[in-house]
Amino acid sequence: MSSPASQKLVIGVIPLVHARAIRLTMRRMEALTPRSMAEIEADKDLLRAEFAVLTRRLEMSIEQMKAKTTSQLAEIGKQSEAIGRSVATDAVGRSGPLKMGKFR
């Protein structure tokens, strides 16, 4: 068994350890909570700014995709027109390579 002196020492140290644990927990809690309304407003402003940046990035991405789609559709239109001219030329009975010239 433990001696009475060591038991008294442990009983005397427990409140000190407990007080330290409480003090450290309080510091952590205070660090997590905002200190003033100005700090809360600053956090809100930061969130709004981050959202605005993300929104703008998405908008720019959409604009790029629309431009790419438009370009691809224009190319498809040109190719369809060339195919149509080729089919019309073959239907008339003319054979030979497809000539693509400038329109007047």
Gaussian input, Z-matrix of N, CA and C with variables (Angstrom, degrees):
# hf/3-21g

backbone

0 1
 N
 C     1     B1
 C     2     B2     1     A1
 N     3     B3     2     A2     1     D1
 C     4     B4     3     A3     2     D2
 C     5     B5     4     A4     3     D3
 N     6     B6     5     A5     4     D4
 C     7     B7     6     A6     5     D5
 C     8     B8     7     A7     6     D6
 N     9     B9     8     A8     7     D7
 C    10    B10     9     A9     8     D8
 C    11    B11    10    A10     9     D9
 N    12    B12    11    A11    10    D10
 C    13    B13    12    A12    11    D11
 C    14    B14    13    A13    12    D12
 N    15    B15    14    A14    13    D13
 C    16    B16    15    A15    14    D14
 C    17    B17    16    A16    15    D15
 N    18    B18    17    A17    16    D16
 C    19    B19    18    A18    17    D17
 C    20    B20    19    A19    18    D18
 N    21    B21    20    A20    19    D19
 C    22    B22    21    A21    20    D20
 C    23    B23    22    A22    21    D21
 N    24    B24    23    A23    22    D22
 C    25    B25    24    A24    23    D23
 C    26    B26    25    A25    24    D24
 N    27    B27    26    A26    25    D25
 C    28    B28    27    A27    26    D26
 C    29    B29    28    A28    27    D27
 N    30    B30    29    A29    28    D28
 C    31    B31    30    A30    29    D29
 C    32    B32    31    A31    30    D30
 N    33    B33    32    A32    31    D31
 C    34    B34    33    A33    32    D32
 C    35    B35    34    A34    33    D33
 N    36    B36    35    A35    34    D34
 C    37    B37    36    A36    35    D35
 C    38    B38    37    A37    36    D36
 N    39    B39    38    A38    37    D37
 C    40    B40    39    A39    38    D38
 C    41    B41    40    A40    39    D39
 N    42    B42    41    A41    40    D40
 C    43    B43    42    A42    41    D41
 C    44    B44    43    A43    42    D42
 N    45    B45    44    A44    43    D43
 C    46    B46    45    A45    44    D44
 C    47    B47    46    A46    45    D45
 N    48    B48    47    A47    46    D46
 C    49    B49    48    A48    47    D47
 C    50    B50    49    A49    48    D48
 N    51    B51    50    A50    49    D49
 C    52    B52    51    A51    50    D50
 C    53    B53    52    A52    51    D51
 N    54    B54    53    A53    52    D52
 C    55    B55    54    A54    53    D53
 C    56    B56    55    A55    54    D54
 N    57    B57    56    A56    55    D55
 C    58    B58    57    A57    56    D56
 C    59    B59    58    A58    57    D57
 N    60    B60    59    A59    58    D58
 C    61    B61    60    A60    59    D59
 C    62    B62    61    A61    60    D60
 N    63    B63    62    A62    61    D61
 C    64    B64    63    A63    62    D62
 C    65    B65    64    A64    63    D63
 N    66    B66    65    A65    64    D64
 C    67    B67    66    A66    65    D65
 C    68    B68    67    A67    66    D66
 N    69    B69    68    A68    67    D67
 C    70    B70    69    A69    68    D68
 C    71    B71    70    A70    69    D69
 N    72    B72    71    A71    70    D70
 C    73    B73    72    A72    71    D71
 C    74    B74    73    A73    72    D72
 N    75    B75    74    A74    73    D73
 C    76    B76    75    A75    74    D74
 C    77    B77    76    A76    75    D75
 N    78    B78    77    A77    76    D76
 C    79    B79    78    A78    77    D77
 C    80    B80    79    A79    78    D78
 N    81    B81    80    A80    79    D79
 C    82    B82    81    A81    80    D80
 C    83    B83    82    A82    81    D81
 N    84    B84    83    A83    82    D82
 C    85    B85    84    A84    83    D83
 C    86    B86    85    A85    84    D84
 N    87    B87    86    A86    85    D85
 C    88    B88    87    A87    86    D86
 C    89    B89    88    A88    87    D87
 N    90    B90    89    A89    88    D88
 C    91    B91    90    A90    89    D89
 C    92    B92    91    A91    90    D90
 N    93    B93    92    A92    91    D91
 C    94    B94    93    A93    92    D92
 C    95    B95    94    A94    93    D93
 N    96    B96    95    A95    94    D94
 C    97    B97    96    A96    95    D95
 C    98    B98    97    A97    96    D96
 N    99    B99    98    A98    97    D97
 C   100   B100    99    A99    98    D98
 C   101   B101   100   A100    99    D99
 N   102   B102   101   A101   100   D100
 C   103   B103   102   A102   101   D101
 C   104   B104   103   A103   102   D102
 N   105   B105   104   A104   103   D103
 C   106   B106   105   A105   104   D104
 C   107   B107   106   A106   105   D105
 N   108   B108   107   A107   106   D106
 C   109   B109   108   A108   107   D107
 C   110   B110   109   A109   108   D108
 N   111   B111   110   A110   109   D109
 C   112   B112   111   A111   110   D110
 C   113   B113   112   A112   111   D111
 N   114   B114   113   A113   112   D112
 C   115   B115   114   A114   113   D113
 C   116   B116   115   A115   114   D114
 N   117   B117   116   A116   115   D115
 C   118   B118   117   A117   116   D116
 C   119   B119   118   A118   117   D117
 N   120   B120   119   A119   118   D118
 C   121   B121   120   A120   119   D119
 C   122   B122   121   A121   120   D120
 N   123   B123   122   A122   121   D121
 C   124   B124   123   A123   122   D122
 C   125   B125   124   A124   123   D123
 N   126   B126   125   A125   124   D124
 C   127   B127   126   A126   125   D125
 C   128   B128   127   A127   126   D126
 N   129   B129   128   A128   127   D127
 C   130   B130   129   A129   128   D128
 C   131   B131   130   A130   129   D129
 N   132   B132   131   A131   130   D130
 C   133   B133   132   A132   131   D131
 C   134   B134   133   A133   132   D132
 N   135   B135   134   A134   133   D133
 C   136   B136   135   A135   134   D134
 C   137   B137   136   A136   135   D135
 N   138   B138   137   A137   136   D136
 C   139   B139   138   A138   137   D137
 C   140   B140   139   A139   138   D138
 N   141   B141   140   A140   139   D139
 C   142   B142   141   A141   140   D140
 C   143   B143   142   A142   141   D141
 N   144   B144   143   A143   142   D142
 C   145   B145   144   A144   143   D143
 C   146   B146   145   A145   144   D144
 N   147   B147   146   A146   145   D145
 C   148   B148   147   A147   146   D146
 C   149   B149   148   A148   147   D147
 N   150   B150   149   A149   148   D148
 C   151   B151   150   A150   149   D149
 C   152   B152   151   A151   150   D150
 N   153   B153   152   A152   151   D151
 C   154   B154   153   A153   152   D152
 C   155   B155   154   A154   153   D153
 N   156   B156   155   A155   154   D154
 C   157   B157   156   A156   155   D155
 C   158   B158   157   A157   156   D156
 N   159   B159   158   A158   157   D157
 C   160   B160   159   A159   158   D158
 C   161   B161   160   A160   159   D159
 N   162   B162   161   A161   160   D160
 C   163   B163   162   A162   161   D161
 C   164   B164   163   A163   162   D162
 N   165   B165   164   A164   163   D163
 C   166   B166   165   A165   164   D164
 C   167   B167   166   A166   165   D165
 N   168   B168   167   A167   166   D166
 C   169   B169   168   A168   167   D167
 C   170   B170   169   A169   168   D168
 N   171   B171   170   A170   169   D169
 C   172   B172   171   A171   170   D170
 C   173   B173   172   A172   171   D171
 N   174   B174   173   A173   172   D172
 C   175   B175   174   A174   173   D173
 C   176   B176   175   A175   174   D174
 N   177   B177   176   A176   175   D175
 C   178   B178   177   A177   176   D176
 C   179   B179   178   A178   177   D177
 N   180   B180   179   A179   178   D178
 C   181   B181   180   A180   179   D179
 C   182   B182   181   A181   180   D180
 N   183   B183   182   A182   181   D181
 C   184   B184   183   A183   182   D182
 C   185   B185   184   A184   183   D183
 N   186   B186   185   A185   184   D184
 C   187   B187   186   A186   185   D185
 C   188   B188   187   A187   186   D186
 N   189   B189   188   A188   187   D187
 C   190   B190   189   A189   188   D188
 C   191   B191   190   A190   189   D189
 N   192   B192   191   A191   190   D190
 C   193   B193   192   A192   191   D191
 C   194   B194   193   A193   192   D192
 N   195   B195   194   A194   193   D193
 C   196   B196   195   A195   194   D194
 C   197   B197   196   A196   195   D195
 N   198   B198   197   A197   196   D196
 C   199   B199   198   A198   197   D197
 C   200   B200   199   A199   198   D198
 N   201   B201   200   A200   199   D199
 C   202   B202   201   A201   200   D200
 C   203   B203   202   A202   201   D201
 N   204   B204   203   A203   202   D202
 C   205   B205   204   A204   203   D203
 C   206   B206   205   A205   204   D204
 N   207   B207   206   A206   205   D205
 C   208   B208   207   A207   206   D206
 C   209   B209   208   A208   207   D207
 N   210   B210   209   A209   208   D208
 C   211   B211   210   A210   209   D209
 C   212   B212   211   A211   210   D210
 N   213   B213   212   A212   211   D211
 C   214   B214   213   A213   212   D212
 C   215   B215   214   A214   213   D213
 N   216   B216   215   A215   214   D214
 C   217   B217   216   A216   215   D215
 C   218   B218   217   A217   216   D216
 N   219   B219   218   A218   217   D217
 C   220   B220   219   A219   218   D218
 C   221   B221   220   A220   219   D219
 N   222   B222   221   A221   220   D220
 C   223   B223   222   A222   221   D221
 C   224   B224   223   A223   222   D222
 N   225   B225   224   A224   223   D223
 C   226   B226   225   A225   224   D224
 C   227   B227   226   A226   225   D225
 N   228   B228   227   A227   226   D226
 C   229   B229   228   A228   227   D227
 C   230   B230   229   A229   228   D228
 N   231   B231   230   A230   229   D229
 C   232   B232   231   A231   230   D230
 C   233   B233   232   A232   231   D231
 N   234   B234   233   A233   232   D232
 C   235   B235   234   A234   233   D233
 C   236   B236   235   A235   234   D234
 N   237   B237   236   A236   235   D235
 C   238   B238   237   A237   236   D236
 C   239   B239   238   A238   237   D237
 N   240   B240   239   A239   238   D238
 C   241   B241   240   A240   239   D239
 C   242   B242   241   A241   240   D240
 N   243   B243   242   A242   241   D241
 C   244   B244   243   A243   242   D242
 C   245   B245   244   A244   243   D243
 N   246   B246   245   A245   244   D244
 C   247   B247   246   A246   245   D245
 C   248   B248   247   A247   246   D246
 N   249   B249   248   A248   247   D247
 C   250   B250   249   A249   248   D248
 C   251   B251   250   A250   249   D249
 N   252   B252   251   A251   250   D250
 C   253   B253   252   A252   251   D251
 C   254   B254   253   A253   252   D252
 N   255   B255   254   A254   253   D253
 C   256   B256   255   A255   254   D254
 C   257   B257   256   A256   255   D255
 N   258   B258   257   A257   256   D256
 C   259   B259   258   A258   257   D257
 C   260   B260   259   A259   258   D258
 N   261   B261   260   A260   259   D259
 C   262   B262   261   A261   260   D260
 C   263   B263   262   A262   261   D261
 N   264   B264   263   A263   262   D262
 C   265   B265   264   A264   263   D263
 C   266   B266   265   A265   264   D264
 N   267   B267   266   A266   265   D265
 C   268   B268   267   A267   266   D266
 C   269   B269   268   A268   267   D267
 N   270   B270   269   A269   268   D268
 C   271   B271   270   A270   269   D269
 C   272   B272   271   A271   270   D270
 N   273   B273   272   A272   271   D271
 C   274   B274   273   A273   272   D272
 C   275   B275   274   A274   273   D273
 N   276   B276   275   A275   274   D274
 C   277   B277   276   A276   275   D275
 C   278   B278   277   A277   276   D276
 N   279   B279   278   A278   277   D277
 C   280   B280   279   A279   278   D278
 C   281   B281   280   A280   279   D279
 N   282   B282   281   A281   280   D280
 C   283   B283   282   A282   281   D281
 C   284   B284   283   A283   282   D282
 N   285   B285   284   A284   283   D283
 C   286   B286   285   A285   284   D284
 C   287   B287   286   A286   285   D285
 N   288   B288   287   A287   286   D286
 C   289   B289   288   A288   287   D287
 C   290   B290   289   A289   288   D288
 N   291   B291   290   A290   289   D289
 C   292   B292   291   A291   290   D290
 C   293   B293   292   A292   291   D291
 N   294   B294   293   A293   292   D292
 C   295   B295   294   A294   293   D293
 C   296   B296   295   A295   294   D294
 N   297   B297   296   A296   295   D295
 C   298   B298   297   A297   296   D296
 C   299   B299   298   A298   297   D297
 N   300   B300   299   A299   298   D298
 C   301   B301   300   A300   299   D299
 C   302   B302   301   A301   300   D300
 N   303   B303   302   A302   301   D301
 C   304   B304   303   A303   302   D302
 C   305   B305   304   A304   303   D303
 N   306   B306   305   A305   304   D304
 C   307   B307   306   A306   305   D305
 C   308   B308   307   A307   306   D306
 N   309   B309   308   A308   307   D307
 C   310   B310   309   A309   308   D308
 C   311   B311   310   A310   309   D309

   B1=1.4417
   B2=1.5218
   B3=1.3092
   B4=1.4589
   B5=1.5171
   B6=1.2806
   B7=1.4570
   B8=1.5228
   B9=1.3041
   B10=1.4723
   B11=1.5245
   B12=1.3224
   B13=1.4611
   B14=1.5282
   B15=1.3429
   B16=1.4636
   B17=1.5263
   B18=1.3323
   B19=1.4713
   B20=1.5182
   B21=1.3328
   B22=1.4649
   B23=1.5294
   B24=1.3408
   B25=1.4596
   B26=1.5294
   B27=1.3354
   B28=1.4647
   B29=1.5182
   B30=1.3088
   B31=1.4671
   B32=1.5236
   B33=1.3255
   B34=1.4637
   B35=1.5216
   B36=1.3324
   B37=1.4613
   B38=1.5248
   B39=1.3106
   B40=1.4719
   B41=1.5302
   B42=1.3122
   B43=1.4675
   B44=1.5335
   B45=1.3327
   B46=1.4609
   B47=1.5291
   B48=1.3148
   B49=1.4674
   B50=1.5325
   B51=1.3148
   B52=1.4676
   B53=1.5318
   B54=1.3100
   B55=1.4677
   B56=1.5385
   B57=1.3180
   B58=1.4694
   B59=1.5317
   B60=1.3121
   B61=1.4668
   B62=1.5244
   B63=1.3055
   B64=1.4692
   B65=1.5275
   B66=1.3205
   B67=1.4573
   B68=1.5392
   B69=1.3224
   B70=1.4659
   B71=1.5286
   B72=1.3228
   B73=1.4669
   B74=1.5202
   B75=1.3117
   B76=1.4732
   B77=1.5255
   B78=1.3136
   B79=1.4694
   B80=1.5319
   B81=1.3310
   B82=1.4649
   B83=1.5251
   B84=1.3191
   B85=1.4682
   B86=1.5274
   B87=1.3258
   B88=1.4615
   B89=1.5275
   B90=1.3142
   B91=1.4695
   B92=1.5279
   B93=1.3125
   B94=1.4593
   B95=1.5265
   B96=1.3000
   B97=1.4621
   B98=1.5212
   B99=1.3327
   B100=1.4648
   B101=1.5240
   B102=1.3035
   B103=1.4611
   B104=1.5190
   B105=1.3306
   B106=1.4614
   B107=1.5219
   B108=1.3213
   B109=1.4619
   B110=1.5241
   B111=1.3245
   B112=1.4671
   B113=1.5258
   B114=1.3141
   B115=1.4605
   B116=1.5300
   B117=1.3182
   B118=1.4665
   B119=1.5290
   B120=1.3285
   B121=1.4700
   B122=1.5231
   B123=1.3231
   B124=1.4621
   B125=1.5305
   B126=1.3256
   B127=1.4704
   B128=1.5237
   B129=1.3313
   B130=1.4703
   B131=1.5246
   B132=1.3463
   B133=1.4608
   B134=1.5223
   B135=1.3204
   B136=1.4674
   B137=1.5265
   B138=1.3279
   B139=1.4577
   B140=1.5330
   B141=1.3204
   B142=1.4762
   B143=1.5258
   B144=1.3340
   B145=1.4639
   B146=1.5288
   B147=1.3106
   B148=1.4613
   B149=1.5196
   B150=1.3295
   B151=1.4618
   B152=1.5206
   B153=1.3294
   B154=1.4611
   B155=1.5310
   B156=1.3139
   B157=1.4704
   B158=1.5259
   B159=1.3239
   B160=1.4640
   B161=1.5237
   B162=1.3136
   B163=1.4633
   B164=1.5199
   B165=1.3386
   B166=1.4728
   B167=1.5210
   B168=1.3193
   B169=1.4617
   B170=1.5322
   B171=1.3335
   B172=1.4644
   B173=1.5223
   B174=1.3245
   B175=1.4613
   B176=1.5239
   B177=1.3382
   B178=1.4623
   B179=1.5290
   B180=1.3156
   B181=1.4588
   B182=1.5235
   B183=1.3103
   B184=1.4683
   B185=1.5283
   B186=1.3463
   B187=1.4659
   B188=1.5268
   B189=1.3309
   B190=1.4661
   B191=1.5241
   B192=1.3270
   B193=1.4658
   B194=1.5271
   B195=1.3258
   B196=1.4730
   B197=1.5188
   B198=1.3299
   B199=1.4660
   B200=1.5237
   B201=1.3101
   B202=1.4712
   B203=1.5270
   B204=1.3335
   B205=1.4635
   B206=1.5238
   B207=1.3299
   B208=1.4641
   B209=1.5255
   B210=1.3165
   B211=1.4671
   B212=1.5267
   B213=1.3091
   B214=1.4634
   B215=1.5292
   B216=1.3232
   B217=1.4685
   B218=1.5226
   B219=1.3311
   B220=1.4603
   B221=1.5301
   B222=1.3147
   B223=1.4669
   B224=1.5225
   B225=1.3242
   B226=1.4656
   B227=1.5238
   B228=1.3305
   B229=1.4637
   B230=1.5186
   B231=1.3402
   B232=1.4648
   B233=1.5212
   B234=1.3240
   B235=1.4627
   B236=1.5247
   B237=1.3097
   B238=1.4689
   B239=1.5228
   B240=1.3231
   B241=1.4647
   B242=1.5259
   B243=1.3321
   B244=1.4677
   B245=1.5230
   B246=1.3006
   B247=1.4680
   B248=1.5233
   B249=1.3110
   B250=1.4654
   B251=1.5143
   B252=1.3356
   B253=1.4703
   B254=1.5232
   B255=1.3321
   B256=1.4667
   B257=1.5246
   B258=1.3103
   B259=1.4676
   B260=1.5205
   B261=1.3217
   B262=1.4653
   B263=1.5174
   B264=1.3112
   B265=1.4630
   B266=1.5186
   B267=1.3201
   B268=1.4611
   B269=1.5230
   B270=1.3153
   B271=1.4631
   B272=1.5222
   B273=1.3067
   B274=1.4585
   B275=1.5263
   B276=1.2790
   B277=1.4516
   B278=1.5027
   B279=1.2693
   B280=1.4550
   B281=1.5119
   B282=1.2542
   B283=1.4558
   B284=1.5143
   B285=1.2707
   B286=1.4552
   B287=1.5147
   B288=1.3137
   B289=1.4678
   B290=1.5193
   B291=1.2718
   B292=1.4604
   B293=1.5156
   B294=1.3235
   B295=1.4658
   B296=1.5241
   B297=1.2792
   B298=1.4667
   B299=1.5305
   B300=1.2876
   B301=1.4573
   B302=1.5150
   B303=1.3422
   B304=1.4604
   B305=1.5168
   B306=1.3233
   B307=1.4618
   B308=1.5045
   B309=1.3352
   B310=1.4617
   B311=1.4821
   A1=110.52
   A2=113.23
   A3=119.86
   A4=109.92
   A5=113.20
   A6=117.20
   A7=109.63
   A8=117.15
   A9=120.22
   A10=112.02
   A11=117.72
   A12=120.08
   A13=110.40
   A14=117.31
   A15=119.94
   A16=110.53
   A17=117.19
   A18=119.98
   A19=110.45
   A20=116.73
   A21=120.61
   A22=110.70
   A23=116.52
   A24=120.48
   A25=110.33
   A26=117.26
   A27=121.44
   A28=110.28
   A29=117.48
   A30=121.28
   A31=110.65
   A32=117.22
   A33=120.85
   A34=112.50
   A35=118.29
   A36=121.88
   A37=111.96
   A38=118.18
   A39=122.35
   A40=111.71
   A41=121.46
   A42=119.74
   A43=112.73
   A44=117.01
   A45=119.93
   A46=111.01
   A47=116.76
   A48=121.19
   A49=109.95
   A50=115.93
   A51=120.67
   A52=110.74
   A53=116.82
   A54=120.55
   A55=110.44
   A56=116.98
   A57=120.46
   A58=110.61
   A59=117.03
   A60=120.62
   A61=110.29
   A62=117.22
   A63=121.05
   A64=110.04
   A65=117.85
   A66=122.24
   A67=110.90
   A68=117.30
   A69=120.71
   A70=111.92
   A71=116.73
   A72=120.94
   A73=110.49
   A74=117.10
   A75=120.82
   A76=110.74
   A77=117.59
   A78=120.84
   A79=110.46
   A80=115.99
   A81=119.78
   A82=111.11
   A83=116.54
   A84=120.62
   A85=110.95
   A86=117.90
   A87=121.37
   A88=110.96
   A89=116.88
   A90=120.28
   A91=111.34
   A92=116.92
   A93=120.81
   A94=113.05
   A95=118.24
   A96=120.74
   A97=110.71
   A98=117.59
   A99=120.45
   A100=110.75
   A101=115.93
   A102=119.50
   A103=112.91
   A104=117.41
   A105=118.45
   A106=109.67
   A107=115.65
   A108=121.00
   A109=110.20
   A110=116.62
   A111=120.00
   A112=110.11
   A113=116.24
   A114=120.38
   A115=110.82
   A116=116.88
   A117=121.18
   A118=109.83
   A119=117.06
   A120=121.38
   A121=110.82
   A122=117.23
   A123=120.63
   A124=110.34
   A125=116.54
   A126=120.06
   A127=111.13
   A128=116.55
   A129=120.40
   A130=110.85
   A131=116.13
   A132=120.41
   A133=111.25
   A134=116.37
   A135=120.38
   A136=110.51
   A137=117.01
   A138=120.74
   A139=110.99
   A140=116.17
   A141=119.56
   A142=110.95
   A143=116.39
   A144=120.57
   A145=110.67
   A146=117.37
   A147=120.61
   A148=110.89
   A149=116.36
   A150=120.80
   A151=110.66
   A152=116.93
   A153=121.01
   A154=111.21
   A155=116.58
   A156=120.34
   A157=110.13
   A158=117.19
   A159=120.32
   A160=111.38
   A161=116.57
   A162=120.99
   A163=110.61
   A164=116.47
   A165=120.09
   A166=110.59
   A167=117.70
   A168=120.52
   A169=110.75
   A170=116.07
   A171=119.70
   A172=111.04
   A173=116.73
   A174=120.36
   A175=110.69
   A176=116.67
   A177=120.32
   A178=110.82
   A179=116.00
   A180=120.48
   A181=110.57
   A182=116.70
   A183=121.33
   A184=110.31
   A185=116.88
   A186=120.47
   A187=110.70
   A188=117.32
   A189=120.60
   A190=110.71
   A191=116.51
   A192=119.93
   A193=110.86
   A194=116.79
   A195=119.92
   A196=110.36
   A197=117.29
   A198=120.75
   A199=110.68
   A200=116.48
   A201=120.51
   A202=110.29
   A203=116.58
   A204=121.03
   A205=110.76
   A206=116.61
   A207=120.86
   A208=110.42
   A209=116.03
   A210=120.58
   A211=111.13
   A212=116.68
   A213=120.81
   A214=110.86
   A215=116.81
   A216=119.71
   A217=111.36
   A218=117.08
   A219=120.39
   A220=110.05
   A221=116.68
   A222=121.04
   A223=110.86
   A224=116.62
   A225=120.86
   A226=109.96
   A227=116.92
   A228=120.70
   A229=111.95
   A230=116.58
   A231=120.28
   A232=110.95
   A233=116.18
   A234=119.87
   A235=110.68
   A236=118.27
   A237=121.37
   A238=110.49
   A239=116.33
   A240=120.83
   A241=110.17
   A242=116.41
   A243=120.35
   A244=110.46
   A245=116.30
   A246=120.33
   A247=110.10
   A248=116.92
   A249=121.10
   A250=112.03
   A251=117.51
   A252=120.77
   A253=110.67
   A254=114.85
   A255=118.89
   A256=110.61
   A257=116.53
   A258=120.69
   A259=109.79
   A260=117.62
   A261=120.90
   A262=110.64
   A263=117.37
   A264=121.51
   A265=109.90
   A266=117.21
   A267=121.15
   A268=110.84
   A269=117.45
   A270=120.83
   A271=110.87
   A272=117.33
   A273=121.55
   A274=109.65
   A275=117.43
   A276=121.05
   A277=112.84
   A278=117.04
   A279=119.46
   A280=108.70
   A281=116.26
   A282=119.03
   A283=108.07
   A284=115.64
   A285=120.47
   A286=109.94
   A287=115.39
   A288=118.79
   A289=111.13
   A290=114.96
   A291=122.69
   A292=108.32
   A293=116.22
   A294=120.44
   A295=107.95
   A296=113.02
   A297=118.57
   A298=105.95
   A299=116.99
   A300=120.56
   A301=110.46
   A302=114.17
   A303=118.84
   A304=109.70
   A305=114.58
   A306=119.90
   A307=108.81
   A308=116.89
   A309=120.34
   A310=111.65
   D1=160.40
   D2=-179.62
   D3=-78.07
   D4=153.01
   D5=177.72
   D6=-78.73
   D7=154.94
   D8=179.53
   D9=-61.29
   D10=-30.55
   D11=-179.83
   D12=-67.05
   D13=-42.73
   D14=-179.80
   D15=-68.50
   D16=-33.32
   D17=177.22
   D18=-65.40
   D19=-41.98
   D20=178.68
   D21=-65.31
   D22=-36.58
   D23=179.02
   D24=-64.90
   D25=-44.59
   D26=178.47
   D27=-63.18
   D28=-43.20
   D29=179.58
   D30=-63.91
   D31=-33.03
   D32=178.60
   D33=-75.59
   D34=-28.94
   D35=-177.80
   D36=-82.58
   D37=-30.08
   D38=-177.33
   D39=-55.26
   D40=-47.07
   D41=179.32
   D42=-61.84
   D43=-34.47
   D44=178.87
   D45=-66.63
   D46=-44.24
   D47=178.71
   D48=-64.40
   D49=-42.05
   D50=179.44
   D51=-63.12
   D52=-44.11
   D53=-179.96
   D54=-62.88
   D55=-39.91
   D56=178.09
   D57=-64.47
   D58=-42.52
   D59=178.88
   D60=-61.25
   D61=-42.34
   D62=178.54
   D63=-64.24
   D64=-44.31
   D65=-178.87
   D66=-61.69
   D67=-44.67
   D68=179.39
   D69=-66.29
   D70=-39.11
   D71=177.66
   D72=-64.24
   D73=-41.36
   D74=178.66
   D75=-63.01
   D76=-40.90
   D77=178.90
   D78=-61.98
   D79=-43.42
   D80=178.76
   D81=-62.54
   D82=-44.05
   D83=-179.63
   D84=-64.23
   D85=-41.49
   D86=179.35
   D87=-65.52
   D88=-34.91
   D89=179.65
   D90=-68.51
   D91=-28.85
   D92=-178.34
   D93=-82.49
   D94=-28.08
   D95=-176.11
   D96=-92.20
   D97=141.72
   D98=177.50
   D99=-64.90
   D100=149.04
   D101=-176.07
   D102=-92.44
   D103=-26.22
   D104=-176.41
   D105=-150.05
   D106=170.63
   D107=176.59
   D108=-65.31
   D109=-33.94
   D110=178.84
   D111=-62.13
   D112=-40.23
   D113=178.62
   D114=-66.20
   D115=-39.64
   D116=177.45
   D117=-63.34
   D118=-45.26
   D119=178.84
   D120=-63.00
   D121=-38.52
   D122=178.54
   D123=-64.03
   D124=-40.66
   D125=177.09
   D126=-63.17
   D127=-42.10
   D128=177.82
   D129=-62.60
   D130=-43.87
   D131=179.23
   D132=-61.30
   D133=-40.23
   D134=178.27
   D135=-62.69
   D136=-43.88
   D137=178.54
   D138=-62.65
   D139=-41.57
   D140=178.55
   D141=-62.59
   D142=-43.06
   D143=-179.59
   D144=-64.22
   D145=-43.44
   D146=178.25
   D147=-61.70
   D148=-41.29
   D149=178.54
   D150=-64.08
   D151=-41.97
   D152=179.59
   D153=-62.36
   D154=-41.29
   D155=179.29
   D156=-64.70
   D157=-45.75
   D158=179.06
   D159=-62.70
   D160=-40.66
   D161=179.00
   D162=-62.68
   D163=-43.94
   D164=-179.89
   D165=-64.42
   D166=-39.94
   D167=178.15
   D168=-61.01
   D169=-41.43
   D170=177.74
   D171=-64.95
   D172=-41.41
   D173=179.01
   D174=-61.86
   D175=-42.30
   D176=179.53
   D177=-65.15
   D178=-38.66
   D179=178.06
   D180=-63.80
   D181=-41.96
   D182=178.34
   D183=-63.38
   D184=-42.83
   D185=178.95
   D186=-61.54
   D187=-41.54
   D188=178.54
   D189=-64.13
   D190=-41.24
   D191=179.49
   D192=-65.54
   D193=-39.19
   D194=178.14
   D195=-64.33
   D196=-42.59
   D197=179.28
   D198=-63.58
   D199=-41.89
   D200=179.06
   D201=-64.39
   D202=-43.41
   D203=179.32
   D204=-62.39
   D205=-42.94
   D206=178.92
   D207=-61.63
   D208=-43.84
   D209=178.36
   D210=-61.82
   D211=-43.30
   D212=179.97
   D213=-65.98
   D214=-40.79
   D215=177.92
   D216=-64.45
   D217=-37.78
   D218=177.74
   D219=-64.00
   D220=-42.24
   D221=178.41
   D222=-63.88
   D223=-41.76
   D224=177.37
   D225=-61.81
   D226=-40.87
   D227=178.09
   D228=-61.89
   D229=-43.35
   D230=178.28
   D231=-62.40
   D232=-43.59
   D233=-179.40
   D234=-67.02
   D235=-38.91
   D236=177.88
   D237=-63.87
   D238=-40.06
   D239=178.65
   D240=-64.09
   D241=-42.48
   D242=179.24
   D243=-64.16
   D244=-40.95
   D245=177.99
   D246=-64.71
   D247=-42.85
   D248=178.77
   D249=-61.43
   D250=-41.79
   D251=177.81
   D252=-65.37
   D253=-38.89
   D254=-179.87
   D255=-65.31
   D256=-42.29
   D257=179.05
   D258=-65.74
   D259=-41.42
   D260=179.64
   D261=-65.11
   D262=-39.33
   D263=178.99
   D264=-64.81
   D265=-42.92
   D266=179.24
   D267=-66.82
   D268=-34.33
   D269=-178.92
   D270=-68.51
   D271=-32.94
   D272=-179.97
   D273=-75.14
   D274=-20.13
   D275=176.71
   D276=108.14
   D277=3.02
   D278=178.47
   D279=-85.91
   D280=136.88
   D281=177.30
   D282=-120.29
   D283=166.36
   D284=179.39
   D285=129.01
   D286=178.99
   D287=-178.01
   D288=-69.44
   D289=153.20
   D290=178.33
   D291=-76.70
   D292=124.62
   D293=-179.46
   D294=-104.43
   D295=128.34
   D296=178.70
   D297=-113.10
   D298=112.00
   D299=179.95
   D300=-119.52
   D301=179.09
   D302=178.12
   D303=-80.37
   D304=146.72
   D305=176.53
   D306=-84.24
   D307=144.27
   D308=178.79
   D309=-95.28

